[in-house]
Amino acid sequence: NGDKYVGEWKDNGPDGKGTYTLASGEKYVGEWKDGKRDGQGTNIFPNGDKHVGEYRDGIRDGQGTYTFANGNKYVGEFKNDVPDGKGTYTYASGEKYVGEFKNWAFNGEGIEYNADGSIYRQGVYKDGVFQYAKKIERKPQTNSNEVLQAASGTGFVVSKEGHIVTNHHVIEGCTEV
């Protein structure tokens, strides 16, 4: 059928690290378990869209970044293969939404920002539609046992001064290393 897999194999399927290239041009590079995408991976689609993040049992599940070919980007939680939970959707124009998602749509509390960073509106959304205004309070961290959202990536130290070589997606939006 033109599909190709190169990587670790166990029993009757991919298991470990591997690359799966479909005849359609879609490509997945990452971790596998029992023949399914499972763990960290990168999926590149024929239209230029790309997902980098966590997979469980063959679908996107956990933290991830979905970058669209048109420059729009979603960074946040995925459940059942779609954005679900807290996340940020940034438009190529610089405008963005920070808040809760359900099935690709703004759903719950959120804030929309203009490209200059000023707040356009904040409140409650349902199925992608703004419902009513509500000031969204950002609570300071008070519980030292609370799990904080974080990200990680790879890089190589190339000088005694601490210069690091890495990919842009690893540090994009990073304010501290």
C-alpha positions in Angstrom: 0.0 0.0 0.0 3.1 2.3 0.1 3.1 2.8 3.8 6.5 2.3 5.5 7.7 1.7 9.1 11.3 1.9 10.3 12.0 1.3 13.9 11.8 -1.0 16.9 9.5 -4.0 16.7 8.1 -6.4 19.2 5.9 -9.4 18.6 3.7 -8.3 15.7 4.0 -4.5 15.7 5.9 -1.3 16.4 7.1 -1.0 20.0 9.7 1.5 21.1 10.9 4.3 18.8 10.1 4.4 15.2 9.0 6.4 12.1 5.8 5.6 10.2 5.4 7.2 6.7 2.1 6.8 5.0 1.7 6.8 1.2 -0.5 9.9 1.6 2.6 11.8 2.8 1.6 11.8 6.5 4.5 11.0 8.8 4.7 10.1 12.5 8.1 10.0 14.4 8.0 8.9 18.0 7.2 6.3 20.6 5.1 3.2 20.1 3.6 0.6 22.4 1.8 -2.6 21.2 1.6 -1.3 17.6 0.0 2.0 18.6 1.4 5.6 19.0 2.1 5.9 22.7 4.4 8.4 24.4 6.1 11.4 22.8 5.7 11.9 19.1 5.6 14.3 16.1 2.9 13.9 13.5 3.3 15.8 10.2 0.3 16.0 7.9 0.4 16.3 4.1 -1.3 19.8 4.3 1.6 21.1 6.4 -0.1 20.9 9.8 2.0 19.4 12.6 1.3 18.0 16.1 4.1 17.5 18.7 3.1 16.0 22.0 1.8 13.1 23.9 0.0 10.1 22.6 -1.8 7.3 24.5 -3.2 4.2 22.9 -2.9 5.5 19.3 -4.4 9.0 19.8 -3.4 12.5 21.0 -3.8 12.5 24.8 -1.9 14.8 27.2 0.1 18.0 26.5 0.7 18.9 22.9 1.2 21.6 20.3 -0.7 21.6 17.1 0.6 24.0 14.5 -1.5 24.7 11.4 0.0 25.4 8.0 -1.7 28.8 8.0 0.4 29.8 11.1 -2.3 29.4 13.8 -1.3 27.3 16.8 -2.9 25.5 19.7 -0.8 24.7 22.8 -2.4 22.8 25.7 -4.2 19.6 26.7 -5.6 17.0 24.4 -8.1 14.3 25.3 -9.5 11.7 22.8 -7.5 13.2 20.0 -8.8 16.8 20.3 -8.1 19.9 22.4 -9.9 19.4 25.7 -8.9 21.2 28.9 -6.7 24.3 29.4 -4.9 25.7 26.4 -3.9 28.7 24.3 -4.9 29.2 20.7 -2.8 31.8 18.9 -3.8 33.1 15.5 -1.2 33.9 12.8 -2.3 37.6 13.2 -1.1 37.6 16.9 -4.5 37.5 18.5 -5.1 34.7 21.0 -7.4 32.9 23.3 -6.3 31.6 26.7 -8.7 29.4 28.5 -10.7 26.2 28.4 -11.4 24.0 25.4 -13.7 21.2 24.5 -13.6 19.4 21.2 -11.5 22.2 19.4 -13.9 24.9 20.6 -13.6 27.6 23.3 -15.6 26.1 26.2 -15.6 27.5 29.7 -13.7 30.4 31.1 -11.3 32.3 28.8 -9.7 35.5 27.8 -9.3 36.8 24.2 -6.3 39.0 23.5 -5.7 41.5 20.7 -2.4 41.2 18.8 -1.0 44.0 20.9 -1.6 42.0 24.1 -4.5 44.0 25.4 -7.7 42.1 26.5 -10.4 42.0 23.8 -12.9 40.3 26.1 -13.0 37.8 28.9 -15.8 35.6 30.2 -17.6 32.3 29.5 -17.7 30.5 26.2 -19.9 27.6 25.0 -19.1 25.6 21.9 -16.9 28.4 20.6 -19.4 31.2 21.2 -19.0 34.0 23.7 -21.8 33.7 26.3 -21.3 36.5 28.8 -18.6 38.7 30.4 -16.9 37.6 33.6 -13.6 38.8 35.0 -11.2 35.9 35.1 -9.1 36.0 38.2 -5.6 34.4 38.0 -4.9 33.0 41.4 -1.3 33.1 42.6 0.3 29.7 43.4 0.0 29.0 47.2 0.3 25.3 47.4 3.9 24.1 47.1 2.6 20.5 46.4 0.5 21.7 43.4 1.6 20.4 40.0 2.7 23.2 37.8 2.4 23.2 34.0 5.8 22.8 32.4 7.5 21.8 29.2 10.8 20.2 28.2 12.9 19.6 25.2 16.4 18.7 24.0 19.4 20.8 23.2 23.2 20.6 23.1 25.6 22.8 25.0 28.2 24.0 22.4 30.3 26.4 24.4 31.8 27.2 27.8 29.6 30.3 27.9 26.5 28.1 27.9 25.2 28.5 24.3 22.7 25.8 23.4 21.7 24.5 20.0 18.1 23.4 19.7 15.0 23.6 17.5 12.8 26.7 17.7 9.7 24.8 18.8 11.6 23.7 21.9 12.1 27.3 23.1 9.2 29.1 21.5 7.4 31.1 24.2 10.1 30.3 26.7 11.0 33.1 29.2 13.3 31.1 31.4 15.7 28.2 31.1 
